[in-house]
Amino acid sequence: MIKDIYDVVIIGGGPAGLSLAISLLQKQQLSVLIVEGQFEGEERIGESCPPDTIVLLKQLGVAREFYRANHKTCPGYASVWGKNDVGYNDFIVNPMGPSWRLNRKKFDSMLVERAVDLGANILWGTHFLNTEKTLDGYELRLRNRKLNKEQIIATHFVVDASGATARFAKSIGIQKKVEDRLFASVRFSKILEGTASKQVQIEAVSEGWWYSSILPENRLVTMMVVEKKQLMYLQNENYSGFEKALQDTKFISQRLKKLTTTDHEFYTWPIYSGILPEIEGKNWVAIGDAASSYDPVAAHGIYKGMNDGIEASAKILGFFNQEPKEDFFSAHVKIRYANYQKNRAFAYAMEQRWSQSSFWKHRNEKYASSEVFMVP
Ligand SMILES: Cc1cc2nc3c(=O)[nH]c(=O)nc-3n(C[C@H](O)[C@H](O)[C@H](O)COP(=O)(O)OP(=O)(O)OC[C@H]3O[C@@H](n4cnc5c(N)ncnc54)[C@H](O)[C@@H]3O)c2cc1C
């Protein structure tokens, strides 16, 4: 039963929003509503997580469920980047163990179940449209996608966990500072025959870079990250451009040749690198990709989102218990963004084979001069 007013409304039920709901409700009984635009169980992007994700899962009280769900591990990366030979990066040497390759459906439903068990309410298939400030919080206008029906919900505190587009921040006039816009053309497939490599495979090409990884349940994800102008070519004639570009890769195409795949499904995801100039106010905060979104070449966005959810819960508890924690969370996000900028510049600068191609030229020029955000 959905009420008209909540202590906290979280816009977005991705890893960040769900982790925040759990972290908050573990510590204090507040009324919490999560508003999620997707319907339950819809496809989500991202499966690779670093070994220490388990530390966050323990904090959220779901480590046992995580181990039981039989997510796969990943022994490391094989990449062709900056040179023509394959380089290997092994996780076996990491004391926290191998990195994880998630079954996203199981992972997401584990977080949903935990949040609901602790008392969170979720409105699936419902978009946040806009907001008006009230004397003691905000009124949020929402639309149910199935019924095409609008409703207004009031709240004392809003969390913007709506992903890279930062919908709530935008609606209160805070525009994300976007440094770069790339696109991922993604193909999910089912493996019918053949044994795929357990390593994640990465390959730089003149117009961008490729990523391929097996997924649980014998599925495969293959994607190319490109500039917008290249996207049209990939999507051309029912994605025949994508298939052609994949065949032209030197390394990944050879690995995939050994597999028979079927049921190809194509998606396009934007990749915005950017940060909000204001990440929090007295009674709102942005977390996960809404606060700062990264290029997946240099980041683990799922881990970052969960970590933000846990960190930002302290601000919300401070608000309700009259012990405000001003700008503590923003400082954390800004320092991390500055580190990300350095890592990203380093990763792209390693590739100099196509320094005159638009993709690599733009990235290297942009990132070499990226403004580094300093702690205020
Ligand atoms: C191509 C690609 C590959 C990636 N691969 C990986 C990977 O392997 N590993 C990894 O760690 N990260 C990966 N990432 C990054 C990762 O997906 C994100 O960083 C992570 O999902 C961020 O979590 P979040 O909860 O902040 O945002 P999201 O996961 O984007 O969740 C935001 C939620 O808000 C909802 N929403 C948006 N607008 C509204 C609205 N108006 N009303 C209601 N709901 C709304 C969306 O439906 C969504 O469910 C990848 C990203 C891309 C683009």
The ligand as an SDF file (V2000), in Angstrom:
LIG
                    3D

 53 58  0  0  0  0  0  0  0  0999 V2000
   28.0780   -0.3410  -21.2350 C   0  0  0  0  0  0  0  0  0  0  0  0
   28.3310   -0.3120  -19.7650 C   0  0  0  0  0  0  0  0  0  0  0  0
   28.9560   -1.3980  -19.1540 C   0  0  0  0  0  0  0  0  0  0  0  0
   29.1830   -1.3840  -17.7750 C   0  0  0  0  0  0  0  0  0  0  0  0
   29.7820   -2.4550  -17.1830 N   0  0  0  0  0  0  0  0  0  0  0  0
   30.0150   -2.4410  -15.8530 C   0  0  0  0  0  0  0  0  0  0  0  0
   30.6130   -3.5590  -15.1970 C   0  0  0  0  0  0  0  0  0  0  0  0
   30.9060   -4.5940  -15.8010 O   0  0  0  0  0  0  0  0  0  0  0  0
   30.8370   -3.4580  -13.8530 N   0  0  0  0  0  0  0  0  0  0  0  0
   30.4910   -2.3420  -13.1410 C   0  0  0  0  0  0  0  0  0  0  0  0
   30.7310   -2.2980  -11.9300 O   0  0  0  0  0  0  0  0  0  0  0  0
   29.8970   -1.3030  -13.7300 N   0  0  0  0  0  0  0  0  0  0  0  0
   29.6440   -1.3180  -15.0570 C   0  0  0  0  0  0  0  0  0  0  0  0
   29.0330   -0.2550  -15.6530 N   0  0  0  0  0  0  0  0  0  0  0  0
   28.6260    0.8880  -14.8170 C   0  0  0  0  0  0  0  0  0  0  0  0
   27.4050    0.5280  -13.9760 C   0  0  0  0  0  0  0  0  0  0  0  0
   26.3780    0.0200  -14.7950 O   0  0  0  0  0  0  0  0  0  0  0  0
   26.8860    1.7580  -13.2430 C   0  0  0  0  0  0  0  0  0  0  0  0
   27.9580    2.5200  -12.7540 O   0  0  0  0  0  0  0  0  0  0  0  0
   25.9910    1.3450  -12.0660 C   0  0  0  0  0  0  0  0  0  0  0  0
   24.8730    0.6450  -12.5320 O   0  0  0  0  0  0  0  0  0  0  0  0
   25.5590    2.5850  -11.2930 C   0  0  0  0  0  0  0  0  0  0  0  0
   24.5850    2.2430  -10.3500 O   0  0  0  0  0  0  0  0  0  0  0  0
   23.4750    3.3160   -9.9450 P   0  0  0  0  0  0  0  0  0  0  0  0
   22.5640    2.6180   -9.0160 O   0  0  0  0  0  0  0  0  0  0  0  0
   24.1160    4.5780   -9.5460 O   0  0  0  0  0  0  0  0  0  0  0  0
   22.7300    3.6580  -11.3200 O   0  0  0  0  0  0  0  0  0  0  0  0
   21.8860    2.7200  -12.2780 P   0  0  0  0  0  0  0  0  0  0  0  0
   22.3190    1.3160  -12.1890 O   0  0  0  0  0  0  0  0  0  0  0  0
   21.9250    3.3910  -13.6080 O   0  0  0  0  0  0  0  0  0  0  0  0
   20.4270    2.7950  -11.6770 O   0  0  0  0  0  0  0  0  0  0  0  0
   19.6370    3.9530  -11.8080 C   0  0  0  0  0  0  0  0  0  0  0  0
   18.1920    3.5330  -11.8250 C   0  0  0  0  0  0  0  0  0  0  0  0
   17.3670    4.6940  -11.8610 O   0  0  0  0  0  0  0  0  0  0  0  0
   16.2710    4.4420  -12.7000 C   0  0  0  0  0  0  0  0  0  0  0  0
   15.7680    5.7320  -13.1950 N   0  0  0  0  0  0  0  0  0  0  0  0
   16.3540    6.5910  -14.0580 C   0  0  0  0  0  0  0  0  0  0  0  0
   15.5780    7.6710  -14.2580 N   0  0  0  0  0  0  0  0  0  0  0  0
   14.4800    7.4890  -13.4940 C   0  0  0  0  0  0  0  0  0  0  0  0
   13.3050    8.2650  -13.2720 C   0  0  0  0  0  0  0  0  0  0  0  0
   13.1120    9.4520  -13.8710 N   0  0  0  0  0  0  0  0  0  0  0  0
   12.3700    7.7700  -12.4370 N   0  0  0  0  0  0  0  0  0  0  0  0
   12.5480    6.5670  -11.8150 C   0  0  0  0  0  0  0  0  0  0  0  0
   13.6370    5.8010  -11.9870 N   0  0  0  0  0  0  0  0  0  0  0  0
   14.5940    6.2570  -12.8110 C   0  0  0  0  0  0  0  0  0  0  0  0
   16.8310    3.5640  -13.8080 C   0  0  0  0  0  0  0  0  0  0  0  0
   15.8040    2.7820  -14.3980 O   0  0  0  0  0  0  0  0  0  0  0  0
   17.8420    2.7110  -13.0580 C   0  0  0  0  0  0  0  0  0  0  0  0
   17.3200    1.4840  -12.6440 O   0  0  0  0  0  0  0  0  0  0  0  0
   28.7800   -0.2550  -17.0150 C   0  0  0  0  0  0  0  0  0  0  0  0
   28.1360    0.8180  -17.6350 C   0  0  0  0  0  0  0  0  0  0  0  0
   27.9110    0.7880  -18.9960 C   0  0  0  0  0  0  0  0  0  0  0  0
   27.1990    1.9540  -19.6400 C   0  0  0  0  0  0  0  0  0  0  0  0
  1  2  1  0
  2  3  1  0
  2 52  2  0
  3  4  2  0
  4  5  1  0
  4 50  1  0
  5  6  2  0
  6  7  1  0
  6 13  1  0
  7  8  2  0
  7  9  1  0
  9 10  1  0
 10 11  2  0
 10 12  1  0
 12 13  2  0
 13 14  1  0
 14 15  1  0
 14 50  1  0
 15 16  1  0
 16 17  1  0
 16 18  1  0
 18 19  1  0
 18 20  1  0
 20 21  1  0
 20 22  1  0
 22 23  1  0
 23 24  1  0
 24 25  2  0
 24 26  1  0
 24 27  1  0
 27 28  1  0
 28 29  2  0
 28 30  1  0
 28 31  1  0
 31 32  1  0
 32 33  1  0
 33 34  1  0
 33 48  1  0
 34 35  1  0
 35 36  1  0
 35 46  1  0
 36 37  1  0
 36 45  1  0
 37 38  2  0
 38 39  1  0
 39 40  1  0
 39 45  2  0
 40 41  1  0
 40 42  2  0
 42 43  1  0
 43 44  2  0
 44 45  1  0
 46 47  1  0
 46 48  1  0
 48 49  1  0
 50 51  2  0
 51 52  1  0
 52 53  1  0
M  END
$$$$
